[in-house]
């Protein structure tokens, strides 16, 4: 049988590093993915184009390039399907401040794929307080810097999503101390959040609704809210979401205080909308957290054999979880967990904690430098743990028997994990080994290289 590698992503992953000294363990942190967009030549959709420039404009003008409007709030009220607003700024290094909290007026919306586009030009050259999409469907927001110190519930977020068919692209959120950079309202469907930078915020992204793609974003250096809330990179609620190729790192626990920090968090404590079905988490690098993934349904606790009705069918593949002060993953009472081809490095308690679950598959993972490797009891029908490499623990304890093909005490030969290079060295026992995962649709590594190779 042709076999795939234990850790698809590590075989070809290169993590670029710089010395920035802000990580919770004092190490180096990866540079965020480069902005491949040309800031001087953003893509402008076909259709009518209007302009905003507070330096030369007036809201009584026509909105043409020669007669721009002065405020974004006025401009969005003039929009119709297929229209583009270009907001003129200075540069990314010296952005122009538009001291506005922009709320799309009721009744303004794109339709049938004819989006309204709100675009900063050059990209990231304009600073706003924030945006409320307020029912405006088919909307693209691109290239802004967003920051505020607001404390009212409706204006302390960076972008409040309250619409469908939205694209939030290549924005820079910073110093949002009281709430997440991007938060969903109820019923937000078909959302693309891509290539954004979020830093020094209380939290990153809170999802809801259905069918989100969250891809290529960098979230770094979370901080404690003055209101005392948790500081999570991502909070997941809703259905059919995909979180692919994101980078979370750089949180210093001295800046988060008593706030709990998770890479991906979800829960059900009996509240409305607390569900998460059919979720994909793939090809992410998650560092500097309490728990890399925290999933808990308190309505099942204390009920023997109970599994969640609100959290089902999660696939977690090709990720790196590193430098955790508690669990790498802590998942309870879920029906349908596929945890495959992940690396977990340097966890203060357990590497993998998956308990009280049904149809859970824990395959082809590397667990290195955890206090305890595995916490797996109890679990129910359909449970499988095997073909994992476990190395360099501080107090070996496995709650539940090891799989027959686990390699315990075998060095996976990571290149330089202390300096965030999680690639496998030549001769690693994890290369093109382990269980064939083609049946689990795991066919490529983090860089998109087809796996398995060889035989």
C-alpha positions, -999 to +999 in steps of 0.1 A: +000+000+000+012+035-008+015+055+023+014+092+030+037+111+053+030+114+090+031+151+086+023+164+052+029+200+060+062+196+077+079+180+047+080+212+027+071+239+052+094+269+055+087+293+082+106+326+078+116+341+110+126+375+124+137+385+159+110+406+174+110+396+210+072+398+216+063+362+218+052+347+250+083+325+252+107+352+240+114+335+207+113+346+171+081+350+152+073+344+115+069+374+092+033+377+080+026+366+045+037+393+021+011+415+004+012+405-032-012+432-043+003+462-061-008+491-038-007+515-067-027+493-091-056+476-072-081+457-092-111+480-098-143+462-108-162+471-139-190+496-133-194+532-121-166+546-100-169+574-074-143+591-053-138+603-017-110+627-007-114+646+025-086+670+015-102+684-016-138+670-016-172+682-005-203+661+001-223+684-023-200+676-052-207+650-078-183+623-065-162+623-097-124+621-095-124+659-102-152+666-077-148+640-049-170+637-019-154+645+015-168+617+037-171+580+033-204+580+052-220+602+025-205+582-003-219+548+008-254+563+009-251+570-028-242+535-038-260+510-060-252+475-072-219+474-092-207+507-079-171+513-066-160+539-041-123+548-041-112+565-009-080+584-015-052+584+011-015+590+014+005+558+018+006+527+041+034+542+061+017+575+064-020+569+061-046+596+059-070+596+089-107+597+081-121+599+116-153+581+107-173+551+120-191+541+088-225+525+089-239+514+055-274+530+053-304+506+054-315+497+019-281+501+002-269+467-011-253+450-040-272+421-056-269+390-078-231+392-078-229+429-087-209+439-057-205+473-041-168+479-036-152+501-010-116+505-018-087+525-002-062+538-027-033+532-024-041+500-004-039+505+034-034+543+029-066+553+048-075+549+085-111+544+097-126+538+131-147+509+117-175+497+094-209+482+101-222+464+069-258+468+083-276+445+058-256+455+027-251+423+008-226+417-020-201+441-005-163+442-008-141+461+017-105+463+007-073+480+017-081+500+049-064+505+082-089+502+110-085+512+147-106+527+175-109+529+213-147+529+213-164+512+242-201+511+231-211+476+220-219+485+184-187+506+177-159+488+194-154+462+167-133+468+136-158+455+110-192+443+121-206+418+096-243+419+094-249+409+058-243+381+032-218+376+003-191+398+018-154+401+010-130+415+036-097+417+018-062+430+027-071+453+056-049+462+086-066+461+120-047+474+150-051+485+186-088+474+189-086+469+227-122+460+235-135+435+209-125+414+180-112+430+148-140+412+128-172+400+143-203+383+128-238+393+136-266+367+131-271+350+097-239+361+079-235+337+050-209+333+022-181+354+037-145+357+024-119+370+049-085+370+032-050+384+036-058+407+065-033+417+092-047+419+128-024+430+156-026+443+191-063+436+193-083+420+220-094+392+196-091+383+160-121+369+141-155+357+154-175+337+128-212+329+125-237+321+098-225+297+072-199+291+045-171+313+055-136+311+040-110+326+063-077+323+044-042+338+045-047+361+075-021+370+101-032+376+137-005+385+162+000+399+197-034+397+212-040+419+243-063+419+273-095+439+269-100+467+294-134+450+299-118+417+309-129+394+281-111+365+266-084+370+240-089+344+213-073+344+178-105+329+163-139+320+177-160+296+156-198+294+154-219+285+124-218+259+096-196+250+067-166+273+076-130+268+063-099+282+080-070+277+057-034+289+057-036+315+085-008+325+109-014+332+146+015+341+169+032+366+191+009+368+221+027+377+253+008+365+283+020+395+303-002+416+280-033+393+282-033+389+320-061+366+331-077+365+297-078+330+282-061+327+248-072+300+224-061+295+188-096+283+178-124+284+204-160+272+203-185+261+229-221+254+238-232+265+272-268+267+262-268+300+244-285+309+212-265+302+181-237+282+199-231+256+173-203+246+148-210+220+122-188+208+092-157+228+100-123+226+082-091+238+099-062+232+075-026+244+069-025+269+097+004+278+120-008+285+155+015+296+183+016+313+217-018+302+233-033+285+262-051+259+240-046+256+203-082+244+199-108+245+226-142+228+220-166+222+248-203+214+251-213+218+287-248+205+280-233+170+276-211+170+307-220+144+333-241+124+309-225+091+301-222+085+264-236+119+254-221+137+224-229+172+212-258+179+189-245+214+182-208+206+173-203+179+147-180+169+119-147+187+123-116+181+101-083+193+114-054+186+090-018+198+082-015+223+110+013+233+134+004+240+170+034+252+191+042+268+224+010+261+243+007+268+280-019+241+284-033+216+258-025+215+221-061+206+215-088+201+240-120+187+224-149+171+243-183+155+234-181+159+196-194+135+170-170+134+141-134+145+146-107+139+121-074+151+135-048+141+109-012+150+100-007+178+125+025+187+145+021+196+182+053+210+198+060+222+233+027+219+252+027+225+290+002+198+297-012+174+271-004+175+234-038+160+223-068+159+245-098+144+227-124+129+251-160+117+252-161+118+214-177+095+188-162+088+154-129+104+163-098+096+141-064+107+155-039+097+129-004+105+115+004+133+140+037+143+156+037+151+193+070+164+206+080+181+238+047+179+257+044+172+294+019+144+286+013+133+250-023+121+249-055+123+269-081+100+252-104+086+279-133+080+276-142+078+240-170+060+222-177+040+190-158+049+159-127+060+179-092+054+163-058+066+175-028+052+156+003+059+135+014+089+156+050+097+166+055+107+202+088+121+214+105+140+241+079+142+269+085+154+304+063+129+322+050+102+299+013+095+305-013+083+280-049+082+291-059+054+269-037+028+251-014+037+223-023+026+188-005-005+176+015+015+151+024+045+172+061+052+174+068+061+210+102+076+218+112+079+182+126+113+171+106+127+142+137+148+132+122+183+130+148+207+116+148+235+142+115+238+161+129+261+187+134+286+160+101+277+143+114+255+115+091+225+116+102+209+084+113+173+085+149+164+081+161+139+056+157+104+071+127+114+093+105+084+101+075+106+093+083+110+056+061+089+033+052+067+062+022+061+084-014+054+075-026+061+039-049+091+043-062+093+008-095+080+021-096+111+043-091+134+014-056+144+027-038+146-006-015+177-004+008+193+021+008+229+034+025+242+002+001+224-021+026+196-030+008+163-038+012+135-013+020+107-010+051+104-031+070+072-038+058+039-025 
